[in-house]
Amino acid sequence: MELKEHFGGKIFSLISRTADELGLECYAVGGYVRDIFLNRPSKDIDIVVVGSGIEMAQAFGQKLGKGAHVAVFKNFGTAQVKYHDTEVEFVGARKESYSHDSRKPVVEDGTLEDDQNRRDFTVNAMAVCLNGARFGELVDPFGGLDDLKERTLRTPLDPDITFSDDPLRMMRCVRFATQLNFYIDDDTFRALERNRERIKIISRERIADELNKILLSRIPSKGFVELDRCGLLQLIFPELAALQGVEVRNGRGHKDNFYHTLEVVDNIAKVSDNLWLRWAALLHDIGKPRTKRWDARLGWTFHNHNFIGEKMVPDLFRKMKLPMNEKMKYVQKLVGLHMRPIIIADDVVTDSAVRRLLFEAGDDIDDLMTLCEADITSKNRERKKRFLDNFKLVRQKLKDLEEKDRIRNFQPPVDGAEIMRVFGLHPCREIGLLKGSIKDAILDGIIPNEHDAAFEFMLKQAEQMGLKPVALA
């Protein structure tokens, strides 16, 4: 198939006609062109115009007619045209120059060559002409097509200049290598190492955005290994880098928690595209460096690392400018609870333990179980099979007990208001004690999750506490 056949249809036909009528050179560039050769779907189209991108966008929008929405960003010299589920971004060809303390360039009008020179990687610097006379012609001055065939990431110009000018490109380099499963060219990788300190001028929001894209890729571990190899991880995420290494004492070592964590993240990536479940996997053992102790009898221990990790999550999210809403609380909950199903599965699976797990996890129980199954990375096949078989038993018990006892998102059948009314109490410690004893009795299977049974149990407990009902309402 000829390249121009990938540019059929109404959108490209109208772009071509608009450019020719205005007498402007016009090219499709960047990811849209790259993804044609990689057979990857791409809806967002980037167009470079040698001249005014805004003028071209407005004329194109008029040609599309009803249903087209044109947004102009004069400060950036760009315009975006949305038409149904397609977005077309227009920008005038430009050349850029940078100052050392900012990634925001000084921009001047330029040629197509200037525009290709400023692009981050050769595979993103290819352009396809959309003018009628040269429609479908590939302009590839840096051998981007060859690099695509070799699955290699390389910068068009000197990589030290490319990364120093805009250090976010270092994160993009690792992200593209992860998403596309590409190899980072040796000279380009060495430039990552040399320029890593420049990442400090990049905002946390932009770094977090790239980390999210790495986490959402098919094999996220590749990105974190590359970030570690080039020295960026220590600068942008020291808490994760701190998981690395194995200490041996008296011939006893522990597993490398960094590579274990990456294996858990990859396991999750195989079964779920939930970004925040992937964050929970990445952070599930984040408390281990702070809890690591040597015990002469037990060897290396990490007691309560889940609770320490749970406490670390809000500060990590705040520092990384990740959302501080229910998404953070979800990650925090899973990190705090991730040891519970493992402890249950390693012992006799009692109804009481499963009820309590269901009570605490609520609607996130299925994600918690998925995380815990992903966390079993033992190379001992028998041990791994035993855990996974027990997890099946836990899952079945969760299902059975939820149907029977309705514990998920459980609310006590006798609430504080009713206790105050029955005993003529104002808010006090005794109310909390009674509510707690009812909850424990239900979770331990002493009484069913029903009002009448809970009410009778409350009366007995209250009698032992010296409380007498003033009215039975």
ABEGO torsion letter per residue (X at the ends): XBAAAAABEAAAAAAAAAAAAAGBBBBBBEAAAAAAAAGBBBABBBBBBBEBAAAAAAAAAAAAEBGBBBBBBAAAGBBBBBBEABBBBBBBBBBBBBBAABABBBBBBBBAAAAAAABABAAAABBBBABAAABGBBBBAAGAAAAAAAGBBBBABBAAAAAAABAAAAAAAAAAAAAAGBBBBAAAAAAAAAAAAAAAABBAAAAAAAAAAAAABABAAAAAAAAAAAGAAAAABAAAAAABEBBBBGGBBBBBAAAAAAAAAAAAAAABABAAAAAAAAAAAAAAAAABBBBAAAEBBABGAAAAAAAAAAAAAAAAGBBABAAAAAAAAAAAAAAAAAAAAABBBBAAAAAAAAAAAEAAAAAAAAAAAAABABABAAAAAAAAAAAAAAAAAAAAAAAAAGABGBBBABBAAAAAAAAGBBBBAAAAAAAAAAAAAAAAGABBBBAAAAAAAAAAAAAAAGBBBABBX
